[in-house]
Each structure stands twice: as structure tokens, then as C-alpha cells.
Amino acid sequence: MLDAAQPEGAVAVSEEQTGGRGRLGRVWQAPAGSSILVSVLLRPPPERRAPELSLVAGVATAIAVERATGLAAQVKWPNDVMLDRRKVAGILAELRDRAVVLGIGLNVTQSLGELPAETRAPAGSLRSVTGRKLERGPILADLLLELEHRYDAWRAGGLDAIYDDLGARDFLRGRRVTVDGVEGVAQMVTREGRLEVSTGSGPLLVESGEVLFER
């Protein structure tokens, strides 16, 4: 368990998760040995928007997934990683006493039958998509190294510094979406970390909210 008294870069890793919290209060569970469950304590500079860290971590996780699987991974705004149109990872950034605890959960070894069936976005794991049972340790090491690189770039230059990698992996771009009851077509994740949606009444810039997409 991480707390704000620990130094920046402190890492906690769990073997299983029985009462984890996802975005909007949802429960995130993972059986022992099935997932990468890691939290990192960060102290972002005051000029940066802490919610952007979900996108920073999304890029880092997507790149680590691509290296492990050889497949293209995408970032679904604001905090999911998708592989073959299935959610394989979720990210939660929580503010604690001017520090941020960044939690990442990545499904690795679950078979299709071990994944939750009733989810808003279809659930997946690296194994269910690739058919291969991958080792978690090397993926975790690569993910943490990639997160360090992307976090350092973001600290120095904001989302602009990682935008090429983010924009190239924008899962929602061009998809029909519904945001808090408003329907439209997702255009892009902006350089300010917002989701731009084209609606019948004009462009909509979304700071946060529940995004549903047509599969």
C-alpha cells in the first residue's frame, strides 16, 4: 500500500486483487497470478494536470503490451488500454496529499472463460488475444521503464511531449460514441487531454465522463 509520505517513484506490486477500485467506483478483481497489478507514487509539478497521468500511463502500458505481443495496442480515453478491441488494462490516478498514486491493472494470463462477461467494453487478456501464456515479470519491468521515460517527458513538456505516441493509438478516433447521454463521433484526444466529439449541435470537448462506443 502506497501513501503520500513515501518518496516519488515508490512502487507496490500485488499478486492478486479482490477489492480493487476502478474508475467511477467500479470493482476491479484479478485472481492470483493472472495479472500485473502495480501502483506507483508520483509527485507531478504544479503546472501539469494530474488527470493527464492516466493517458501517460496508457501510452506506456500500450507500448509494453505491443512489445510483449507483437500486436498493435490502443489507448481508449481516458484510462483504458485495448488489444483487438478488448480491454486488457485499466488505469486509475488518485490524488493523495499533493501526490498521485497511479494504479495499473493489466490482464495477462487469464483464459477467455476466466474473464468477466458483463462489462461495458469486452474484457480481454494478453493470453486470450494471442493464445500464448506470457511471463508477467519481463512485461512489468518493461512497463515500469516505459512509464519512467513517458513520465519524465510529460513533466518536461506536457502531453505535447508524448502526443505522437498517444495520437497514433487513439482507440476512439472516428468511432460513434455516447458521452453522458450525448451521441456523436469521436474526433481525437486533444493535446490538452480532452476528448473532442462531433455532435449534431456542434463540437463537444469532454473533460471527463462515461464514454460508450459502438463495437
Short mmCIF file of the C-alpha atoms (twelve columns), coordinates in Angstrom:
data_MODEL
# 
_entry.id   MODEL 
# 
loop_
_atom_site.group_PDB 
_atom_site.id 
_atom_site.type_symbol 
_atom_site.label_atom_id 
_atom_site.label_alt_id 
_atom_site.label_comp_id 
_atom_site.label_asym_id 
_atom_site.label_seq_id 
_atom_site.Cartn_x 
_atom_site.Cartn_y 
_atom_site.Cartn_z 
_atom_site.pdbx_PDB_model_num 
ATOM 1   C CA . MET A 1   0.000   0.000   0.000   1 
ATOM 2   C CA . LEU A 2   1.438   3.366   -1.009  1 
ATOM 3   C CA . ASP A 3   0.961   6.611   0.889   1 
ATOM 4   C CA . ALA A 4   2.000   10.197  0.262   1 
ATOM 5   C CA . ALA A 5   4.842   10.028  2.802   1 
ATOM 6   C CA . GLN A 6   6.856   7.718   0.564   1 
ATOM 7   C CA . PRO A 7   9.363   9.016   -1.991  1 
ATOM 8   C CA . GLU A 8   8.448   9.631   -5.610  1 
ATOM 9   C CA . GLY A 9   8.861   6.500   -7.654  1 
ATOM 10  C CA . ALA A 10  7.872   4.126   -4.859  1 
ATOM 11  C CA . VAL A 11  6.263   1.019   -6.344  1 
ATOM 12  C CA . ALA A 12  3.863   -1.536  -4.883  1 
ATOM 13  C CA . VAL A 13  3.031   -4.772  -6.717  1 
ATOM 14  C CA . SER A 14  0.201   -7.152  -5.838  1 
ATOM 15  C CA . GLU A 15  -0.162  -10.806 -6.740  1 
ATOM 16  C CA . GLU A 16  -3.966  -10.708 -6.705  1 
ATOM 17  C CA . GLN A 17  -6.745  -8.180  -6.312  1 
ATOM 18  C CA . THR A 18  -10.036 -8.884  -4.573  1 
ATOM 19  C CA . GLY A 19  -11.341 -5.402  -3.794  1 
ATOM 20  C CA . GLY A 20  -9.575  -3.103  -6.215  1 
ATOM 21  C CA . ARG A 21  -11.305 0.053   -7.375  1 
ATOM 22  C CA . GLY A 22  -11.643 1.102   -10.965 1 
ATOM 23  C CA . ARG A 23  -12.912 4.346   -12.394 1 
ATOM 24  C CA . LEU A 24  -16.374 5.577   -11.262 1 
ATOM 25  C CA . GLY A 25  -16.236 3.279   -8.247  1 
ATOM 26  C CA . ARG A 26  -16.269 0.051   -10.231 1 
ATOM 27  C CA . VAL A 27  -14.666 -3.089  -8.798  1 
ATOM 28  C CA . TRP A 28  -11.534 -4.491  -10.434 1 
ATOM 29  C CA . GLN A 29  -10.767 -8.090  -9.446  1 
ATOM 30  C CA . ALA A 30  -7.906  -10.313 -10.552 1 
ATOM 31  C CA . PRO A 31  -7.141  -13.886 -9.421  1 
ATOM 32  C CA . ALA A 32  -3.686  -14.697 -8.049  1 
ATOM 33  C CA . GLY A 33  -1.021  -14.994 -10.742 1 
ATOM 34  C CA . SER A 34  -3.216  -13.672 -13.529 1 
ATOM 35  C CA . SER A 35  -2.324  -10.005 -13.898 1 
ATOM 36  C CA . ILE A 36  0.153   -7.201  -13.466 1 
ATOM 37  C CA . LEU A 37  -1.164  -5.101  -10.576 1 
ATOM 38  C CA . VAL A 38  1.142   -2.200  -9.845  1 
ATOM 39  C CA . SER A 39  0.890   1.204   -8.174  1 
ATOM 40  C CA . VAL A 40  3.448   3.991   -8.475  1 
ATOM 41  C CA . LEU A 41  3.713   7.127   -6.332  1 
ATOM 42  C CA . LEU A 42  4.352   10.280  -8.365  1 
ATOM 43  C CA . ARG A 43  4.746   13.951  -7.484  1 
ATOM 44  C CA . PRO A 44  3.888   15.864  -10.656 1 
ATOM 45  C CA . PRO A 45  4.883   19.537  -10.896 1 
ATOM 46  C CA . PRO A 46  2.082   22.013  -10.166 1 
ATOM 47  C CA . GLU A 47  1.950   23.278  -13.755 1 
ATOM 48  C CA . ARG A 48  0.884   19.838  -15.025 1 
ATOM 49  C CA . ARG A 49  -2.682  18.482  -14.902 1 
ATOM 50  C CA . ALA A 50  -2.623  15.329  -12.782 1 
ATOM 51  C CA . PRO A 51  -5.568  13.685  -14.638 1 
ATOM 52  C CA . GLU A 52  -3.362  13.521  -17.744 1 
ATOM 53  C CA . LEU A 53  -1.309  10.861  -15.982 1 
ATOM 54  C CA . SER A 54  -3.922  8.267   -16.938 1 
ATOM 55  C CA . LEU A 55  -3.088  8.954   -20.586 1 
ATOM 56  C CA . VAL A 56  0.655   8.967   -19.876 1 
ATOM 57  C CA . ALA A 57  0.350   5.564   -18.226 1 
ATOM 58  C CA . GLY A 58  -1.940  4.392   -21.022 1 
ATOM 59  C CA . VAL A 59  0.731   5.115   -23.614 1 
ATOM 60  C CA . ALA A 60  3.415   3.384   -21.543 1 
ATOM 61  C CA . THR A 61  1.210   0.333   -20.991 1 
ATOM 62  C CA . ALA A 62  0.193   0.118   -24.649 1 
ATOM 63  C CA . ILE A 63  3.828   0.181   -25.759 1 
ATOM 64  C CA . ALA A 64  4.754   -2.545  -23.248 1 
ATOM 65  C CA . VAL A 65  1.816   -4.647  -24.483 1 
ATOM 66  C CA . GLU A 66  2.924   -4.198  -28.084 1 
ATOM 67  C CA . ARG A 67  6.447   -5.359  -27.285 1 
ATOM 68  C CA . ALA A 68  5.137   -8.406  -25.426 1 
ATOM 69  C CA . THR A 69  2.570   -9.474  -28.017 1 
ATOM 70  C CA . GLY A 70  3.775   -8.103  -31.344 1 
ATOM 71  C CA . LEU A 71  0.281   -6.645  -31.855 1 
ATOM 72  C CA . ALA A 72  -0.922  -3.049  -32.024 1 
ATOM 73  C CA . ALA A 73  -2.450  -1.774  -28.773 1 
ATOM 74  C CA . GLN A 74  -4.567  1.344   -28.385 1 
ATOM 75  C CA . VAL A 75  -5.455  3.822   -25.655 1 
ATOM 76  C CA . LYS A 76  -9.157  4.350   -25.010 1 
ATOM 77  C CA . TRP A 77  -9.724  7.775   -23.469 1 
ATOM 78  C CA . PRO A 78  -9.461  8.379   -20.620 1 
ATOM 79  C CA . ASN A 79  -7.868  5.361   -18.936 1 
ATOM 80  C CA . ASP A 80  -8.073  2.006   -20.747 1 
ATOM 81  C CA . VAL A 81  -5.766  0.008   -22.986 1 
ATOM 82  C CA . MET A 82  -7.320  -2.042  -25.772 1 
ATOM 83  C CA . LEU A 83  -5.973  -5.013  -27.700 1 
ATOM 84  C CA . ASP A 84  -8.027  -6.476  -30.557 1 
ATOM 85  C CA . ARG A 85  -10.920 -4.238  -29.416 1 
ATOM 86  C CA . ARG A 86  -10.844 -5.777  -25.942 1 
ATOM 87  C CA . LYS A 87  -9.952  -4.006  -22.727 1 
ATOM 88  C CA . VAL A 88  -6.788  -5.587  -21.369 1 
ATOM 89  C CA . ALA A 89  -5.742  -2.835  -18.942 1 
ATOM 90  C CA . GLY A 90  -7.257  -0.141  -16.781 1 
ATOM 91  C CA . ILE A 91  -5.585  2.805   -15.083 1 
ATOM 92  C CA . LEU A 92  -6.599  4.906   -12.093 1 
ATOM 93  C CA . ALA A 93  -4.836  8.094   -10.933 1 
ATOM 94  C CA . GLU A 94  -5.722  9.128   -7.379  1 
ATOM 95  C CA . LEU A 95  -4.630  12.383  -5.742  1 
ATOM 96  C CA . ARG A 96  -3.304  11.970  -2.184  1 
ATOM 97  C CA . ASP A 97  -1.881  14.962  -0.317  1 
ATOM 98  C CA . ARG A 98  -0.399  16.591  -3.447  1 
ATOM 99  C CA . ALA A 99  0.958   13.246  -4.627  1 
ATOM 100 C CA . VAL A 100 -0.618  10.921  -7.195  1 
ATOM 101 C CA . VAL A 101 -0.932  7.168   -6.771  1 
ATOM 102 C CA . LEU A 102 -1.069  5.741   -10.268 1 
ATOM 103 C CA . GLY A 103 -2.561  2.258   -10.380 1 
ATOM 104 C CA . ILE A 104 -2.281  -0.003  -13.430 1 
ATOM 105 C CA . GLY A 105 -4.025  -3.347  -13.852 1 
ATOM 106 C CA . LEU A 106 -3.073  -5.442  -16.896 1 
ATOM 107 C CA . ASN A 107 -4.700  -8.793  -17.622 1 
ATOM 108 C CA . VAL A 108 -2.010  -11.251 -18.704 1 
ATOM 109 C CA . THR A 109 -2.691  -14.967 -18.224 1 
ATOM 110 C CA . GLN A 110 -6.487  -15.274 -17.976 1 
ATOM 111 C CA . SER A 111 -8.235  -17.530 -20.451 1 
ATOM 112 C CA . LEU A 112 -11.379 -16.209 -22.107 1 
ATOM 113 C CA . GLY A 113 -13.539 -18.148 -19.655 1 
ATOM 114 C CA . GLU A 114 -11.793 -16.560 -16.670 1 
ATOM 115 C CA . LEU A 115 -12.594 -13.011 -17.760 1 
ATOM 116 C CA . PRO A 116 -15.724 -11.118 -16.693 1 
ATOM 117 C CA . ALA A 117 -18.506 -11.432 -19.237 1 
ATOM 118 C CA . GLU A 118 -20.662 -8.485  -18.223 1 
ATOM 119 C CA . THR A 119 -18.552 -5.406  -18.906 1 
ATOM 120 C CA . ARG A 120 -19.215 -2.226  -20.880 1 
ATOM 121 C CA . ALA A 121 -16.165 -2.892  -23.052 1 
ATOM 122 C CA . PRO A 122 -15.358 -6.550  -23.856 1 
ATOM 123 C CA . ALA A 123 -12.665 -7.814  -21.474 1 
ATOM 124 C CA . GLY A 124 -9.514  -9.475  -22.701 1 
ATOM 125 C CA . SER A 125 -6.074  -10.572 -21.604 1 
ATOM 126 C CA . LEU A 126 -2.790  -10.969 -23.413 1 
ATOM 127 C CA . ARG A 127 -3.358  -14.727 -23.354 1 
ATOM 128 C CA . SER A 128 -6.955  -14.600 -24.616 1 
ATOM 129 C CA . VAL A 129 -5.942  -12.420 -27.559 1 
ATOM 130 C CA . THR A 130 -2.643  -14.055 -28.539 1 
ATOM 131 C CA . GLY A 131 -3.214  -17.642 -27.424 1 
ATOM 132 C CA . ARG A 132 0.105   -17.521 -25.562 1 
ATOM 133 C CA . LYS A 133 0.728   -17.565 -21.811 1 
ATOM 134 C CA . LEU A 134 3.306   -14.841 -21.285 1 
ATOM 135 C CA . GLU A 135 5.545   -14.269 -18.265 1 
ATOM 136 C CA . ARG A 136 4.472   -11.279 -16.191 1 
ATOM 137 C CA . GLY A 137 7.886   -10.291 -14.781 1 
ATOM 138 C CA . PRO A 138 9.529   -9.085  -18.018 1 
ATOM 139 C CA . ILE A 139 6.360   -7.228  -19.023 1 
ATOM 140 C CA . LEU A 140 6.211   -5.460  -15.640 1 
ATOM 141 C CA . ALA A 141 9.869   -4.435  -15.895 1 
ATOM 142 C CA . ASP A 142 9.339   -3.067  -19.403 1 
ATOM 143 C CA . LEU A 143 6.146   -1.266  -18.378 1 
ATOM 144 C CA . LEU A 144 7.855   0.488   -15.440 1 
ATOM 145 C CA . LEU A 145 10.804  1.531   -17.606 1 
ATOM 146 C CA . GLU A 146 8.478   2.867   -20.299 1 
ATOM 147 C CA . LEU A 147 6.406   4.689   -17.672 1 
ATOM 148 C CA . GLU A 148 9.548   6.348   -16.334 1 
ATOM 149 C CA . HIS A 149 10.502  7.587   -19.805 1 
ATOM 150 C CA . ARG A 150 6.994   8.874   -20.619 1 
ATOM 151 C CA . TYR A 151 6.539   10.470  -17.199 1 
ATOM 152 C CA . ASP A 152 9.855   12.322  -17.480 1 
ATOM 153 C CA . ALA A 153 8.872   13.577  -20.942 1 
ATOM 154 C CA . TRP A 154 5.442   14.680  -19.668 1 
ATOM 155 C CA . ARG A 155 6.959   16.501  -16.693 1 
ATOM 156 C CA . ALA A 156 9.191   18.441  -19.049 1 
ATOM 157 C CA . GLY A 157 6.775   19.119  -21.906 1 
ATOM 158 C CA . GLY A 158 3.228   18.048  -21.011 1 
ATOM 159 C CA . LEU A 159 1.129   15.894  -23.329 1 
ATOM 160 C CA . ASP A 160 2.797   17.548  -26.323 1 
ATOM 161 C CA . ALA A 161 5.900   15.539  -25.461 1 
ATOM 162 C CA . ILE A 162 4.120   12.196  -25.880 1 
ATOM 163 C CA . TYR A 163 1.318   13.218  -28.233 1 
ATOM 164 C CA . ASP A 164 2.646   11.423  -31.312 1 
ATOM 165 C CA . ASP A 165 2.505   8.095   -29.481 1 
ATOM 166 C CA . LEU A 166 -0.882  8.922   -27.966 1 
ATOM 167 C CA . GLY A 167 -2.488  10.145  -31.182 1 
ATOM 168 C CA . ALA A 168 -1.296  7.119   -33.122 1 
ATOM 169 C CA . ARG A 169 -3.013  4.828   -30.602 1 
ATOM 170 C CA . ASP A 170 -6.288  6.751   -30.180 1 
ATOM 171 C CA . PHE A 171 -8.890  3.948   -29.989 1 
ATOM 172 C CA . LEU A 172 -11.976 6.172   -30.092 1 
ATOM 173 C CA . ARG A 173 -10.976 8.281   -33.110 1 
ATOM 174 C CA . GLY A 174 -13.701 8.016   -35.742 1 
ATOM 175 C CA . ARG A 175 -15.981 5.817   -33.642 1 
ATOM 176 C CA . ARG A 176 -19.586 6.619   -32.799 1 
ATOM 177 C CA . VAL A 177 -19.761 7.321   -29.092 1 
ATOM 178 C CA . THR A 178 -22.184 8.392   -26.406 1 
ATOM 179 C CA . VAL A 179 -20.861 10.680  -23.683 1 
ATOM 180 C CA . ASP A 180 -23.161 11.223  -20.720 1 
ATOM 181 C CA . GLY A 181 -26.171 10.687  -22.988 1 
ATOM 182 C CA . VAL A 182 -24.909 12.843  -25.888 1 
ATOM 183 C CA . GLU A 183 -24.268 10.988  -29.162 1 
ATOM 184 C CA . GLY A 184 -21.612 11.871  -31.719 1 
ATOM 185 C CA . VAL A 185 -18.392 10.816  -33.425 1 
ATOM 186 C CA . ALA A 186 -15.094 10.952  -31.541 1 
ATOM 187 C CA . GLN A 187 -12.598 13.094  -33.425 1 
ATOM 188 C CA . MET A 188 -9.473  12.903  -31.292 1 
ATOM 189 C CA . VAL A 189 -7.868  13.193  -27.900 1 
ATOM 190 C CA . THR A 190 -6.639  16.777  -27.881 1 
ATOM 191 C CA . ARG A 191 -3.210  17.974  -26.793 1 
ATOM 192 C CA . GLU A 192 -4.858  19.161  -23.587 1 
ATOM 193 C CA . GLY A 193 -6.069  15.644  -22.781 1 
ATOM 194 C CA . ARG A 194 -9.731  16.215  -23.624 1 
ATOM 195 C CA . LEU A 195 -11.899 14.126  -25.933 1 
ATOM 196 C CA . GLU A 196 -13.254 16.053  -28.902 1 
ATOM 197 C CA . VAL A 197 -16.614 14.769  -30.114 1 
ATOM 198 C CA . SER A 198 -18.540 15.964  -33.164 1 
ATOM 199 C CA . THR A 199 -22.276 16.123  -32.355 1 
ATOM 200 C CA . GLY A 200 -25.380 17.289  -34.174 1 
ATOM 201 C CA . SER A 201 -25.203 20.580  -32.270 1 
ATOM 202 C CA . GLY A 202 -21.507 21.159  -32.871 1 
ATOM 203 C CA . PRO A 203 -18.143 20.109  -31.397 1 
ATOM 204 C CA . LEU A 204 -18.024 18.970  -27.785 1 
ATOM 205 C CA . LEU A 205 -14.868 18.953  -25.661 1 
ATOM 206 C CA . VAL A 206 -15.148 16.416  -22.871 1 
ATOM 207 C CA . GLU A 207 -13.077 16.860  -19.701 1 
ATOM 208 C CA . SER A 208 -14.326 13.673  -18.069 1 
ATOM 209 C CA . GLY A 209 -17.305 11.397  -18.271 1 
ATOM 210 C CA . GLU A 210 -18.675 7.989   -19.190 1 
ATOM 211 C CA . VAL A 211 -17.889 7.126   -22.821 1 
ATOM 212 C CA . LEU A 212 -19.715 4.304   -24.566 1 
ATOM 213 C CA . PHE A 213 -18.705 3.260   -28.066 1 
ATOM 214 C CA . GLU A 214 -20.208 1.203   -30.854 1 
ATOM 215 C CA . ARG A 215 -18.276 -2.012  -31.265 1 
# 
